[in-house]
Amino acid sequence: CVPRHGFRTPCPQPINQEADTISRTINIIMGLIGLALMMVFVLGLSHSISTGFAGFWGGFPFMCIAICVIAMAIYNYWEDAIRKDD
Protein backbone atom coordinates (compact mmCIF):
# COMPACT_ATOMS: atom_id res chain seq x y z
CA CYS A 1 0.00 0.00 0.00
CA VAL A 2 1.23 3.45 -0.85
CA PRO A 3 1.83 5.88 2.05
CA ARG A 4 -0.18 9.05 1.65
CA HIS A 5 0.86 12.29 3.39
CA GLY A 6 3.14 10.37 5.74
CA PHE A 7 0.38 7.98 6.88
CA ARG A 8 0.19 4.32 6.01
CA THR A 9 -3.09 3.30 4.53
CA PRO A 10 -4.39 -0.18 5.37
CA CYS A 11 -4.03 -2.73 2.61
CA PRO A 12 -7.24 -4.35 1.38
CA GLN A 13 -7.70 -7.83 2.80
CA PRO A 14 -8.84 -10.77 0.68
CA ILE A 15 -12.52 -11.55 0.92
CA ASN A 16 -13.31 -14.38 3.31
CA GLN A 17 -16.24 -16.42 1.97
CA GLU A 18 -16.96 -18.04 5.35
CA ALA A 19 -17.24 -14.65 7.06
CA ASP A 20 -19.57 -13.50 4.27
CA THR A 21 -21.82 -16.51 4.86
CA ILE A 22 -21.95 -15.84 8.59
CA SER A 23 -22.73 -12.21 7.89
CA ARG A 24 -25.63 -13.18 5.60
CA THR A 25 -27.00 -15.56 8.23
CA ILE A 26 -26.80 -12.86 10.88
CA ASN A 27 -28.45 -10.43 8.46
CA ILE A 28 -31.38 -12.83 7.96
CA ILE A 29 -31.82 -13.50 11.69
CA MET A 30 -31.52 -9.87 12.79
CA GLY A 31 -33.78 -8.72 9.98
CA LEU A 32 -36.42 -11.22 11.05
CA ILE A 33 -36.19 -10.09 14.69
CA GLY A 34 -36.46 -6.43 13.67
CA LEU A 35 -39.36 -7.13 11.32
CA ALA A 36 -41.22 -9.07 14.03
CA LEU A 37 -40.72 -6.28 16.60
CA MET A 38 -41.90 -3.64 14.14
CA MET A 39 -44.97 -5.71 13.23
CA VAL A 40 -45.90 -6.28 16.88
CA PHE A 41 -45.58 -2.56 17.62
CA VAL A 42 -47.56 -1.34 14.59
CA LEU A 43 -50.29 -3.97 14.86
CA GLY A 44 -50.59 -3.37 18.61
CA LEU A 45 -50.88 0.35 18.02
CA SER A 46 -53.54 -0.25 15.36
CA HIS A 47 -55.47 -2.57 17.68
CA SER A 48 -55.26 -0.05 20.51
CA ILE A 49 -56.57 2.77 18.31
CA SER A 50 -59.41 0.64 16.90
CA THR A 51 -60.61 -0.69 20.27
CA GLY A 52 -60.20 2.58 22.13
CA PHE A 53 -61.91 5.94 21.85
CA ALA A 54 -61.67 6.12 18.04
CA GLY A 55 -63.62 2.92 17.47
CA PHE A 56 -63.30 0.66 14.45
CA TRP A 57 -64.10 3.27 11.80
CA GLY A 58 -61.89 5.87 13.46
CA GLY A 59 -58.93 3.47 13.48
CA PHE A 60 -59.64 2.05 10.03
CA PRO A 61 -57.46 4.55 8.07
CA PHE A 62 -54.50 3.87 10.37
CA MET A 63 -55.09 0.12 10.01
CA CYS A 64 -54.95 0.42 6.19
CA ILE A 65 -51.74 2.45 6.36
CA ALA A 66 -50.22 -0.01 8.87
CA ILE A 67 -51.01 -2.99 6.64
CA CYS A 68 -49.39 -1.27 3.63
CA VAL A 69 -46.29 -0.33 5.65
CA ILE A 70 -45.93 -3.88 6.99
CA ALA A 71 -46.29 -5.30 3.46
CA MET A 72 -43.54 -2.96 2.24
CA ALA A 73 -41.29 -3.92 5.18
CA ILE A 74 -41.79 -7.63 4.46
CA TYR A 75 -40.95 -7.10 0.79
CA ASN A 76 -37.85 -5.08 1.71
CA TYR A 77 -36.70 -7.81 4.12
CA TRP A 78 -37.20 -10.46 1.45
CA GLU A 79 -35.42 -8.34 -1.17
CA ASP A 80 -32.40 -7.43 0.98
CA ALA A 81 -31.85 -10.44 3.23
CA ILE A 82 -33.34 -13.53 1.64
CA ARG A 83 -33.24 -13.08 -2.14
CA LYS A 84 -29.71 -11.66 -2.20
CA ASP A 85 -27.78 -13.45 -4.99
CA ASP A 86 -24.20 -12.69 -3.93
Biotite code that builds the C-alpha atoms (Angstrom):
import biotite.structure as struc

atoms = struc.array([
    struc.Atom([0.000, 0.000, 0.000], chain_id="A", res_id=1, res_name="CYS", atom_name="CA", element="C"),
    struc.Atom([1.225, 3.453, -0.849], chain_id="A", res_id=2, res_name="VAL", atom_name="CA", element="C"),
    struc.Atom([1.826, 5.876, 2.053], chain_id="A", res_id=3, res_name="PRO", atom_name="CA", element="C"),
    struc.Atom([-0.182, 9.055, 1.646], chain_id="A", res_id=4, res_name="ARG", atom_name="CA", element="C"),
    struc.Atom([0.861, 12.287, 3.393], chain_id="A", res_id=5, res_name="HIS", atom_name="CA", element="C"),
    struc.Atom([3.138, 10.374, 5.737], chain_id="A", res_id=6, res_name="GLY", atom_name="CA", element="C"),
    struc.Atom([0.381, 7.980, 6.884], chain_id="A", res_id=7, res_name="PHE", atom_name="CA", element="C"),
    struc.Atom([0.192, 4.323, 6.008], chain_id="A", res_id=8, res_name="ARG", atom_name="CA", element="C"),
    struc.Atom([-3.095, 3.295, 4.529], chain_id="A", res_id=9, res_name="THR", atom_name="CA", element="C"),
    struc.Atom([-4.391, -0.177, 5.373], chain_id="A", res_id=10, res_name="PRO", atom_name="CA", element="C"),
    struc.Atom([-4.033, -2.731, 2.607], chain_id="A", res_id=11, res_name="CYS", atom_name="CA", element="C"),
    struc.Atom([-7.237, -4.346, 1.381], chain_id="A", res_id=12, res_name="PRO", atom_name="CA", element="C"),
    struc.Atom([-7.704, -7.828, 2.796], chain_id="A", res_id=13, res_name="GLN", atom_name="CA", element="C"),
    struc.Atom([-8.836, -10.770, 0.678], chain_id="A", res_id=14, res_name="PRO", atom_name="CA", element="C"),
    struc.Atom([-12.525, -11.548, 0.920], chain_id="A", res_id=15, res_name="ILE", atom_name="CA", element="C"),
    struc.Atom([-13.310, -14.382, 3.309], chain_id="A", res_id=16, res_name="ASN", atom_name="CA", element="C"),
    struc.Atom([-16.241, -16.418, 1.971], chain_id="A", res_id=17, res_name="GLN", atom_name="CA", element="C"),
    struc.Atom([-16.957, -18.037, 5.351], chain_id="A", res_id=18, res_name="GLU", atom_name="CA", element="C"),
    struc.Atom([-17.242, -14.649, 7.061], chain_id="A", res_id=19, res_name="ALA", atom_name="CA", element="C"),
    struc.Atom([-19.566, -13.498, 4.271], chain_id="A", res_id=20, res_name="ASP", atom_name="CA", element="C"),
    struc.Atom([-21.820, -16.509, 4.860], chain_id="A", res_id=21, res_name="THR", atom_name="CA", element="C"),
    struc.Atom([-21.953, -15.840, 8.589], chain_id="A", res_id=22, res_name="ILE", atom_name="CA", element="C"),
    struc.Atom([-22.726, -12.208, 7.887], chain_id="A", res_id=23, res_name="SER", atom_name="CA", element="C"),
    struc.Atom([-25.629, -13.181, 5.597], chain_id="A", res_id=24, res_name="ARG", atom_name="CA", element="C"),
    struc.Atom([-27.000, -15.557, 8.232], chain_id="A", res_id=25, res_name="THR", atom_name="CA", element="C"),
    struc.Atom([-26.805, -12.858, 10.884], chain_id="A", res_id=26, res_name="ILE", atom_name="CA", element="C"),
    struc.Atom([-28.454, -10.427, 8.463], chain_id="A", res_id=27, res_name="ASN", atom_name="CA", element="C"),
    struc.Atom([-31.377, -12.828, 7.963], chain_id="A", res_id=28, res_name="ILE", atom_name="CA", element="C"),
    struc.Atom([-31.825, -13.500, 11.689], chain_id="A", res_id=29, res_name="ILE", atom_name="CA", element="C"),
    struc.Atom([-31.517, -9.871, 12.795], chain_id="A", res_id=30, res_name="MET", atom_name="CA", element="C"),
    struc.Atom([-33.780, -8.716, 9.977], chain_id="A", res_id=31, res_name="GLY", atom_name="CA", element="C"),
    struc.Atom([-36.420, -11.221, 11.047], chain_id="A", res_id=32, res_name="LEU", atom_name="CA", element="C"),
    struc.Atom([-36.193, -10.094, 14.686], chain_id="A", res_id=33, res_name="ILE", atom_name="CA", element="C"),
    struc.Atom([-36.463, -6.431, 13.669], chain_id="A", res_id=34, res_name="GLY", atom_name="CA", element="C"),
    struc.Atom([-39.360, -7.133, 11.323], chain_id="A", res_id=35, res_name="LEU", atom_name="CA", element="C"),
    struc.Atom([-41.218, -9.068, 14.033], chain_id="A", res_id=36, res_name="ALA", atom_name="CA", element="C"),
    struc.Atom([-40.719, -6.281, 16.598], chain_id="A", res_id=37, res_name="LEU", atom_name="CA", element="C"),
    struc.Atom([-41.899, -3.639, 14.140], chain_id="A", res_id=38, res_name="MET", atom_name="CA", element="C"),
    struc.Atom([-44.969, -5.714, 13.230], chain_id="A", res_id=39, res_name="MET", atom_name="CA", element="C"),
    struc.Atom([-45.902, -6.283, 16.882], chain_id="A", res_id=40, res_name="VAL", atom_name="CA", element="C"),
    struc.Atom([-45.578, -2.560, 17.617], chain_id="A", res_id=41, res_name="PHE", atom_name="CA", element="C"),
    struc.Atom([-47.559, -1.336, 14.592], chain_id="A", res_id=42, res_name="VAL", atom_name="CA", element="C"),
    struc.Atom([-50.291, -3.972, 14.856], chain_id="A", res_id=43, res_name="LEU", atom_name="CA", element="C"),
    struc.Atom([-50.586, -3.374, 18.615], chain_id="A", res_id=44, res_name="GLY", atom_name="CA", element="C"),
    struc.Atom([-50.883, 0.346, 18.016], chain_id="A", res_id=45, res_name="LEU", atom_name="CA", element="C"),
    struc.Atom([-53.538, -0.251, 15.358], chain_id="A", res_id=46, res_name="SER", atom_name="CA", element="C"),
    struc.Atom([-55.466, -2.566, 17.677], chain_id="A", res_id=47, res_name="HIS", atom_name="CA", element="C"),
    struc.Atom([-55.256, -0.045, 20.508], chain_id="A", res_id=48, res_name="SER", atom_name="CA", element="C"),
    struc.Atom([-56.574, 2.767, 18.309], chain_id="A", res_id=49, res_name="ILE", atom_name="CA", element="C"),
    struc.Atom([-59.406, 0.642, 16.902], chain_id="A", res_id=50, res_name="SER", atom_name="CA", element="C"),
    struc.Atom([-60.614, -0.693, 20.266], chain_id="A", res_id=51, res_name="THR", atom_name="CA", element="C"),
    struc.Atom([-60.201, 2.583, 22.129], chain_id="A", res_id=52, res_name="GLY", atom_name="CA", element="C"),
    struc.Atom([-61.911, 5.935, 21.854], chain_id="A", res_id=53, res_name="PHE", atom_name="CA", element="C"),
    struc.Atom([-61.672, 6.123, 18.042], chain_id="A", res_id=54, res_name="ALA", atom_name="CA", element="C"),
    struc.Atom([-63.624, 2.921, 17.469], chain_id="A", res_id=55, res_name="GLY", atom_name="CA", element="C"),
    struc.Atom([-63.303, 0.664, 14.453], chain_id="A", res_id=56, res_name="PHE", atom_name="CA", element="C"),
    struc.Atom([-64.100, 3.275, 11.798], chain_id="A", res_id=57, res_name="TRP", atom_name="CA", element="C"),
    struc.Atom([-61.887, 5.874, 13.459], chain_id="A", res_id=58, res_name="GLY", atom_name="CA", element="C"),
    struc.Atom([-58.934, 3.469, 13.475], chain_id="A", res_id=59, res_name="GLY", atom_name="CA", element="C"),
    struc.Atom([-59.635, 2.054, 10.028], chain_id="A", res_id=60, res_name="PHE", atom_name="CA", element="C"),
    struc.Atom([-57.462, 4.551, 8.071], chain_id="A", res_id=61, res_name="PRO", atom_name="CA", element="C"),
    struc.Atom([-54.497, 3.873, 10.367], chain_id="A", res_id=62, res_name="PHE", atom_name="CA", element="C"),
    struc.Atom([-55.089, 0.125, 10.015], chain_id="A", res_id=63, res_name="MET", atom_name="CA", element="C"),
    struc.Atom([-54.952, 0.422, 6.194], chain_id="A", res_id=64, res_name="CYS", atom_name="CA", element="C"),
    struc.Atom([-51.739, 2.446, 6.363], chain_id="A", res_id=65, res_name="ILE", atom_name="CA", element="C"),
    struc.Atom([-50.222, -0.010, 8.868], chain_id="A", res_id=66, res_name="ALA", atom_name="CA", element="C"),
    struc.Atom([-51.009, -2.992, 6.642], chain_id="A", res_id=67, res_name="ILE", atom_name="CA", element="C"),
    struc.Atom([-49.390, -1.266, 3.633], chain_id="A", res_id=68, res_name="CYS", atom_name="CA", element="C"),
    struc.Atom([-46.286, -0.328, 5.649], chain_id="A", res_id=69, res_name="VAL", atom_name="CA", element="C"),
    struc.Atom([-45.932, -3.879, 6.993], chain_id="A", res_id=70, res_name="ILE", atom_name="CA", element="C"),
    struc.Atom([-46.294, -5.298, 3.462], chain_id="A", res_id=71, res_name="ALA", atom_name="CA", element="C"),
    struc.Atom([-43.535, -2.962, 2.238], chain_id="A", res_id=72, res_name="MET", atom_name="CA", element="C"),
    struc.Atom([-41.295, -3.915, 5.183], chain_id="A", res_id=73, res_name="ALA", atom_name="CA", element="C"),
    struc.Atom([-41.793, -7.633, 4.457], chain_id="A", res_id=74, res_name="ILE", atom_name="CA", element="C"),
    struc.Atom([-40.947, -7.104, 0.792], chain_id="A", res_id=75, res_name="TYR", atom_name="CA", element="C"),
    struc.Atom([-37.849, -5.079, 1.715], chain_id="A", res_id=76, res_name="ASN", atom_name="CA", element="C"),
    struc.Atom([-36.700, -7.812, 4.120], chain_id="A", res_id=77, res_name="TYR", atom_name="CA", element="C"),
    struc.Atom([-37.196, -10.459, 1.451], chain_id="A", res_id=78, res_name="TRP", atom_name="CA", element="C"),
    struc.Atom([-35.420, -8.345, -1.172], chain_id="A", res_id=79, res_name="GLU", atom_name="CA", element="C"),
    struc.Atom([-32.396, -7.426, 0.982], chain_id="A", res_id=80, res_name="ASP", atom_name="CA", element="C"),
    struc.Atom([-31.847, -10.445, 3.229], chain_id="A", res_id=81, res_name="ALA", atom_name="CA", element="C"),
    struc.Atom([-33.341, -13.534, 1.644], chain_id="A", res_id=82, res_name="ILE", atom_name="CA", element="C"),
    struc.Atom([-33.239, -13.082, -2.137], chain_id="A", res_id=83, res_name="ARG", atom_name="CA", element="C"),
    struc.Atom([-29.706, -11.663, -2.197], chain_id="A", res_id=84, res_name="LYS", atom_name="CA", element="C"),
    struc.Atom([-27.779, -13.447, -4.988], chain_id="A", res_id=85, res_name="ASP", atom_name="CA", element="C"),
    struc.Atom([-24.199, -12.688, -3.931], chain_id="A", res_id=86, res_name="ASP", atom_name="CA", element="C"),
])
